[in-house]
Amino acid sequence: MNSVDLITEDKSFMQEYTLSEITNKVVWGNALALLPRLEAECADMVFIDPPYFLQLPNKELRRWNVKTVVEGVNDEWDKFSSFQQYDEFIQKLLTEVKRVMKPKATIWVISTYHSVFRIGKIMQDLGFWILNNVIWVKTNPMPNWLGVRFTNATETLIWAVKDKSAKKYTFNKDNAKLFGLGKVGANVWTLPLCSGKERLKDKEGKKLHSTQKPAELLKRVILTSTKEGDLILDPVAGTGTTGCVAKALGRNFIMIEANRKYVQGIAERFNNTPAVYNFT
Ligand SMILES: C[S@@+](CC[C@H](N)C(=O)[O-])C[C@H]1O[C@@H](n2cnc3c(N)ncnc32)[C@H](O)[C@@H]1O
């Protein structure tokens, strides 16, 4: 698939998109502006990995015993002026996403302790019904260099339906058992951070994106909560992990990403996918 077929630029704030125009595309644009122009009740599943609002200090963070600088998430897209502004962003995003979810669709939202509790509250206030939280335990977490608190080795995925009345949503329990902890397949997934060949790099060989999620994580999300041919929406797509894995697993996708640099990265990634996403 070449980038002309894959990427669409959201140029007009008037244009309403039909599903055929936008399915299996990455739209370069602002999700908050675009989602209201998308057909209602079209998505079978939504995956959202929103900004974390990490609030890192503006100074460099250095490891206590070496001179290297800690690589955190210090991108412009992660900056908000206050919790209120962050909450408003999350609330608008989730409100629009809820409108485009089919009645039996499910939604996954991933975050760290910095914001996951706020997101959970906002979801409940908007009427989403939380089915589970899944804890992702990282086998290779970034150490707590200053030694002042526990090493943070987990992220939380909230899995929910639109409202309490949604019953016959997709849940592939055999896959859930396969991926989850222990014989019962509990809600704990153990897998490493994205690294090595899988990690997208820029021209200088640095990470293209600070929070690229592992394909294995999306594989688990998609195989437990969708069927082949389903339409998966990721409105804050980053490096496009959701769409790449969706395609490899025979699902359809719509991705939206505001940052041109990442959109370009997604196009390149789609041209180089087979080795990394050849799931068996
Ligand atoms: C945590 S990252 C997603 C990473 C992604 N899951 C991956 O595997 O690469 C969040 C992304 O949301 C994008 N973003 C933030 N606000 C946005 C908006 N209003 N519309 C579209 N994308 C947005 C940022 O540019 C960033 O790439």
The ligand as a Tripos MOL2 file, in Angstrom:
@<TRIPOS>MOLECULE
LIG
   27    29     1     0     0
SMALL
NO_CHARGES

@<TRIPOS>ATOM
      1 C1          0.4510    8.2820   23.3730 C.3       1 LIG1
      2 S1          0.5990    8.7070   21.6860 S.3       1 LIG1
      3 C2         -0.0580    7.3030   20.8080 C.3       1 LIG1
      4 C3          1.0200    6.2630   20.5180 C.3       1 LIG1
      5 C4          0.5030    5.1170   19.6700 C.3       1 LIG1
      6 N1         -0.4090    4.2600   20.3860 N.3       1 LIG1
      7 C5          1.6530    4.2920   19.1060 C.2       1 LIG1
      8 O1          1.6990    3.0500   19.3120 O.co2     1 LIG1
      9 O2          2.5090    4.8600   18.4690 O.co2     1 LIG1
     10 C6         -0.6360    9.9190   21.4990 C.3       1 LIG1
     11 C7         -0.6960   10.5480   20.1250 C.3       1 LIG1
     12 O3         -1.8450   11.4100   20.0610 O.3       1 LIG1
     13 C8         -1.5830   12.4150   19.1160 C.3       1 LIG1
     14 N2         -2.5750   13.4730   19.3420 N.ar      1 LIG1
     15 C9         -2.6760   14.2880   20.4030 C.ar      1 LIG1
     16 N3         -3.7420   15.1000   20.2780 N.ar      1 LIG1
     17 C10        -4.3510   14.7680   19.1000 C.ar      1 LIG1
     18 C11        -5.5200   15.2140   18.4200 C.ar      1 LIG1
     19 N4         -6.2630   16.2100   18.9010 N.pl3     1 LIG1
     20 N5         -5.8590   14.6290   17.2490 N.ar      1 LIG1
     21 C12        -5.1000   13.6240   16.7360 C.ar      1 LIG1
     22 N6         -3.9790   13.1620   17.3250 N.ar      1 LIG1
     23 C13        -3.6070   13.7160   18.5050 C.ar      1 LIG1
     24 C14        -0.1390   12.8000   19.4030 C.3       1 LIG1
     25 O4          0.4700   13.4300   18.2850 O.3       1 LIG1
     26 C15         0.4910   11.4370   19.7440 C.3       1 LIG1
     27 O5          1.1340   10.8840   18.6220 O.3       1 LIG1
@<TRIPOS>BOND
     1     1     2 1
     2     2     3 1
     3     2    10 1
     4     3     4 1
     5     4     5 1
     6     5     6 1
     7     5     7 1
     8     7     8 2
     9     7     9 1
    10    10    11 1
    11    11    12 1
    12    11    26 1
    13    12    13 1
    14    13    14 1
    15    13    24 1
    16    14    15 ar
    17    14    23 ar
    18    15    16 ar
    19    16    17 ar
    20    17    18 ar
    21    17    23 ar
    22    18    19 1
    23    18    20 ar
    24    20    21 ar
    25    21    22 ar
    26    22    23 ar
    27    24    25 1
    28    24    26 1
    29    26    27 1
@<TRIPOS>SUBSTRUCTURE
     1 LIG1         1 GROUP 0 **** ****
